[in-house]
């Protein structure tokens, strides 16, 4: 959700042990329980591209050798 909302750089600045779900909840002015609910997640990704978020996460994440991401499981778009 952080990547979908284009908040990654902002999250990195205030990270200080804050869980991603809490950061997103505060940004959306909702409870963390609400943003973790199946219905909220389903609705959220009706309006945001999950595939693109996974690809962006892989690009921005600091990775070590032999670390795999969900984006690695995606089939290329033809």
Backbone bond lengths (Angstrom), bond angles and torsions (degrees), N, CA, C in turn:
res aa  C-N    CA-C-N  psi(-1)  N-CA   C-N-CA  omega(-1)  CA-C   N-CA-C  phi
1 X - - - 1.455 - - 1.528 110.76 -
2 X 1.325 115.55 -34.67 1.466 119.25 179.52 1.525 110.11 -60.03
3 X 1.318 117.47 -43.45 1.465 120.59 178.81 1.521 111.22 -70.46
4 X 1.309 117.27 -38.63 1.467 120.73 179.58 1.520 111.50 -61.85
5 X 1.320 115.76 -34.61 1.469 121.02 -179.47 1.523 112.30 -91.50
6 X 1.336 116.23 4.31 1.457 122.19 179.56 1.534 112.00 57.37
7 X 1.331 115.80 44.05 1.462 121.84 -177.05 1.529 113.11 -113.33
8 X 1.319 117.60 10.61 1.464 120.22 -173.74 1.526 112.32 -59.43
9 X 1.323 117.69 -48.22 1.471 119.77 -179.53 1.525 111.34 -62.30
10 X 1.308 117.18 -40.38 1.463 121.65 178.09 1.529 110.01 -64.69
11 X 1.322 117.12 -41.08 1.465 121.06 178.47 1.532 110.49 -63.62
12 X 1.311 117.08 -41.41 1.465 120.86 179.57 1.533 110.89 -61.74
13 X 1.311 117.44 -34.51 1.472 121.64 -179.02 1.529 111.99 -70.04
14 X 1.326 117.71 -36.76 1.469 121.07 -174.09 1.529 112.41 -109.44
15 X 1.297 116.66 10.46 1.459 122.02 -172.16 1.526 112.85 -46.05
16 X 1.288 117.97 -60.43 1.465 125.16 177.90 1.525 115.00 20.68
17 X 1.304 116.87 61.45 1.466 123.66 176.31 1.531 114.46 67.46
18 X 1.303 117.92 12.68 1.466 120.11 177.87 1.527 108.26 -84.46
19 X 1.308 116.24 128.31 1.456 120.29 178.74 1.525 109.69 -66.96
20 X 1.339 117.33 146.34 1.466 119.81 179.44 1.527 112.39 -56.52
21 X 1.327 117.31 -38.40 1.467 119.82 -178.59 1.523 111.53 -64.30
22 X 1.315 117.09 -37.06 1.465 120.53 178.48 1.525 110.26 -69.72
23 X 1.327 116.53 -41.67 1.467 120.76 178.07 1.530 110.45 -59.21
24 X 1.324 117.28 -48.36 1.465 121.28 -179.83 1.528 110.49 -64.61
25 X 1.321 117.00 -42.71 1.467 120.62 179.43 1.526 110.96 -58.91
26 X 1.319 116.56 -44.09 1.466 120.06 179.06 1.525 110.70 -64.07
27 X 1.310 116.48 -41.81 1.468 120.33 -179.69 1.531 111.48 -64.25
28 X 1.341 116.66 -40.41 1.463 120.83 -178.63 1.528 113.18 -87.88
29 X 1.341 115.35 -1.84 1.463 121.43 -179.35 1.530 111.57 58.00
30 X 1.334 113.73 48.31 1.455 122.06 177.46 1.517 107.59 -133.36
31 X 1.315 116.79 170.08 1.464 119.66 176.14 1.532 108.53 -82.17
32 X 1.324 115.32 155.52 1.464 117.92 178.80 1.532 110.25 -66.33
33 X 1.320 117.42 -31.14 1.468 120.07 176.46 1.531 110.40 -62.99
34 X 1.318 117.14 -38.58 1.464 121.45 179.77 1.519 110.76 -65.00
35 X 1.334 117.94 -45.58 1.465 118.79 -176.75 1.524 112.54 -74.27
36 X 1.315 116.81 -13.28 1.470 120.71 176.16 1.520 112.11 -91.61
37 X 1.313 117.48 -6.50 1.469 120.45 -177.62 1.531 110.24 -72.09
38 X 1.305 115.72 146.75 1.463 121.44 -178.87 1.526 111.50 -58.52
39 X 1.319 116.70 -41.31 1.468 119.40 -178.35 1.525 111.54 -66.08
40 X 1.333 117.46 -40.47 1.463 119.87 179.05 1.529 110.13 -65.42
41 X 1.333 116.84 -45.37 1.467 120.79 -178.85 1.529 110.55 -61.71
42 X 1.326 115.94 -43.70 1.465 119.80 178.95 1.527 110.73 -61.12
43 X 1.331 116.94 -47.26 1.461 120.83 178.46 1.523 111.77 -63.26
44 X 1.322 116.10 -41.07 1.466 120.73 -179.32 1.527 110.25 -58.44
45 X 1.328 116.57 -47.71 1.457 119.46 -176.72 1.520 113.98 -82.69
46 X 1.321 117.59 1.18 1.457 120.46 166.24 1.535 108.97 -74.60
47 X 1.347 114.99 -26.45 1.470 120.94 -177.23 1.519 113.72 -105.95
48 X 1.324 117.70 -8.91 1.462 122.09 -178.38 1.526 109.21 -130.83
49 X 1.306 116.13 151.59 1.460 121.86 -176.06 1.526 110.90 -89.90
50 X 1.326 116.70 104.02 1.461 121.94 179.97 1.521 111.05 -62.57
51 X 1.312 117.19 -42.24 1.463 121.42 179.99 1.524 110.60 -56.70
52 X 1.297 116.50 -48.55 1.466 120.80 -179.22 1.532 110.89 -64.42
53 X 1.304 117.60 -37.57 1.465 121.23 178.12 1.522 111.46 -63.10
54 X 1.332 116.71 -40.05 1.464 120.41 178.32 1.523 111.30 -65.85
55 X 1.313 116.44 -38.62 1.468 120.87 178.96 1.526 110.26 -67.60
56 X 1.313 117.74 -43.89 1.463 121.72 178.92 1.522 110.37 -62.81
57 X 1.321 116.82 -41.65 1.465 120.17 179.36 1.532 110.54 -59.23
58 X 1.298 116.26 -44.98 1.466 119.74 179.51 1.525 110.80 -61.35
59 X 1.315 117.28 -40.51 1.466 121.67 -178.75 1.527 111.82 -66.75
60 X 1.315 117.10 -37.68 1.463 120.73 -174.15 1.520 114.34 -91.94
61 X 1.308 116.59 -22.22 1.467 119.90 -176.93 1.521 110.37 -71.43
62 X 1.304 114.94 143.63 1.455 119.93 175.34 1.519 106.37 -81.21
63 X 1.305 116.11 118.11 1.457 118.15 -176.59 1.519 111.86 -120.30
64 X 1.298 113.83 149.85 1.451 121.59 175.14 1.520 107.30 -99.87
65 X 1.324 116.35 170.26 1.456 119.59 177.08 1.523 109.44 -61.31
66 X 1.304 115.45 149.00 1.468 123.25 177.11 1.527 113.69 64.32
67 X 1.307 116.86 24.92 1.464 121.74 173.86 1.529 106.80 -104.51
68 X 1.311 115.58 131.03 1.448 119.91 -179.59 1.520 109.79 -115.23
69 X 1.322 114.85 153.23 1.457 122.49 -178.15 1.525 109.11 -120.50
70 X 1.307 116.89 161.81 1.461 120.31 175.48 1.527 110.53 -57.02
71 X 1.313 116.42 -34.08 1.471 119.90 179.08 1.521 111.92 -59.88
72 X 1.317 117.41 -26.61 1.459 121.11 178.52 1.530 112.22 -66.80
73 X 1.300 116.69 -20.09 1.469 121.41 -179.36 1.535 112.78 -89.24
74 X 1.314 116.26 -9.62 1.456 119.92 -178.56 1.521 111.17 -75.22
75 X 1.296 115.66 139.27 1.463 119.85 174.21 1.519 107.59 -79.00
76 X 1.327 116.92 141.78 1.470 119.61 177.37 1.527 110.68 -62.35
77 X 1.308 115.69 144.33 1.466 119.73 175.23 1.511 108.10 -75.93
78 X 1.304 116.15 136.29 1.468 120.09 -178.06 1.498 109.98 -97.36
